[in-house]
Amino acid sequence: MGKGIAKKEVDFSSLIENARCKNELKILEAAIKYHGITGDIKDEDIAAKYEHVRHYGVGIYTLRYQGKLLFRRFRQDMEGIKFRYESPIFNNVTE
């Protein structure tokens, strides 16, 4: 780039969102295996909501299947780029 030429602004939000979704899908699949869930997964049995978690003032995004915890997603930064996950597959769940 030459001097005095402004850098073009680049939006990486869709790239970050796609990477997060792929990561969560892998966690979801591993958690389903961990709980021994087999057969067809019914959409109506999946609950995605913000739940109260001890020591946190805001609701934490939580995904459950038939009441069994699959994972929780905690934001690690103000921009919403970094996340930390809790799941039985990681053996780090705080109920």
C-alpha positions as CSV (number, residue, x, y, z in Angstrom):
1,M,0.0,0.0,0.0
2,G,1.2,3.4,-0.8
3,K,1.5,6.3,1.6
4,G,-1.6,8.3,2.3
5,I,-4.0,5.6,1.1
6,A,-6.6,4.6,3.6
7,K,-6.9,0.9,4.4
8,K,-10.2,-0.7,3.3
9,E,-12.4,-1.7,6.3
10,V,-13.0,-5.4,6.4
11,D,-15.9,-7.1,8.3
12,F,-15.0,-10.5,9.7
13,S,-18.2,-10.9,11.6
14,S,-19.7,-13.6,9.3
15,L,-16.4,-15.5,9.3
16,I,-16.3,-15.5,13.2
17,E,-20.0,-16.5,13.4
18,N,-19.4,-19.5,11.0
19,A,-16.4,-20.6,13.0
20,R,-18.4,-20.4,16.3
21,C,-21.3,-22.4,14.8
22,K,-18.9,-25.1,13.5
23,N,-17.3,-25.3,17.0
24,E,-20.6,-25.5,18.7
25,L,-21.8,-28.3,16.4
26,K,-18.8,-30.4,17.3
27,I,-19.4,-29.8,21.0
28,L,-23.1,-30.6,20.5
29,E,-22.4,-33.9,18.7
30,A,-19.9,-35.0,21.3
31,A,-22.3,-34.1,24.2
32,I,-25.1,-36.1,22.6
33,K,-22.7,-39.1,22.4
34,Y,-21.6,-38.5,26.0
35,H,-25.2,-38.7,27.2
36,G,-25.8,-41.9,25.1
37,I,-28.6,-40.3,23.1
38,T,-29.3,-42.3,20.0
39,G,-31.9,-42.3,17.2
40,D,-33.5,-39.2,15.7
41,I,-32.9,-36.0,17.6
42,K,-36.3,-34.1,17.9
43,D,-36.2,-30.4,17.6
44,E,-38.9,-30.0,20.1
45,D,-36.7,-31.7,22.8
46,I,-33.9,-29.1,22.3
47,A,-34.1,-26.1,24.6
48,A,-31.8,-23.1,23.9
49,K,-32.2,-20.3,26.4
50,Y,-30.3,-18.0,28.7
51,E,-30.1,-19.5,32.2
52,H,-29.0,-18.2,35.5
53,V,-25.6,-19.6,36.5
54,R,-24.1,-19.2,39.9
55,H,-21.6,-16.3,40.1
56,Y,-22.8,-14.6,36.9
57,G,-25.1,-11.6,36.9
58,V,-26.4,-12.2,33.3
59,G,-28.0,-15.2,31.8
60,I,-25.7,-17.6,30.1
61,Y,-26.6,-19.2,26.7
62,T,-27.4,-22.9,27.5
63,L,-28.4,-25.7,25.2
64,R,-30.2,-28.8,26.7
65,Y,-31.7,-31.9,25.2
66,Q,-34.5,-33.5,27.2
67,G,-33.3,-31.5,30.2
68,K,-29.7,-32.8,29.9
69,L,-27.0,-30.2,29.6
70,L,-25.2,-30.2,26.3
71,F,-23.2,-27.0,26.6
72,R,-23.1,-23.4,27.9
73,R,-21.4,-20.5,26.1
74,F,-19.8,-17.8,28.1
75,R,-18.6,-14.6,26.5
76,Q,-14.9,-13.9,27.2
77,D,-14.7,-10.3,25.7
78,M,-16.8,-7.3,25.1
79,E,-16.7,-7.7,21.3
80,G,-18.3,-11.2,21.4
81,I,-15.4,-12.7,19.6
82,K,-14.0,-15.0,22.3
83,F,-16.0,-17.6,24.1
84,R,-15.5,-20.2,26.8
85,Y,-17.6,-23.4,26.9
86,E,-18.9,-25.6,29.7
87,S,-20.0,-29.1,28.9
88,P,-20.0,-32.6,30.4
89,I,-17.6,-33.6,27.7
90,F,-15.0,-31.1,29.1
91,N,-15.8,-32.1,32.8
92,N,-16.1,-28.5,33.8
93,V,-19.8,-28.0,34.5
94,T,-20.9,-25.8,37.4
95,E,-24.6,-26.3,38.2
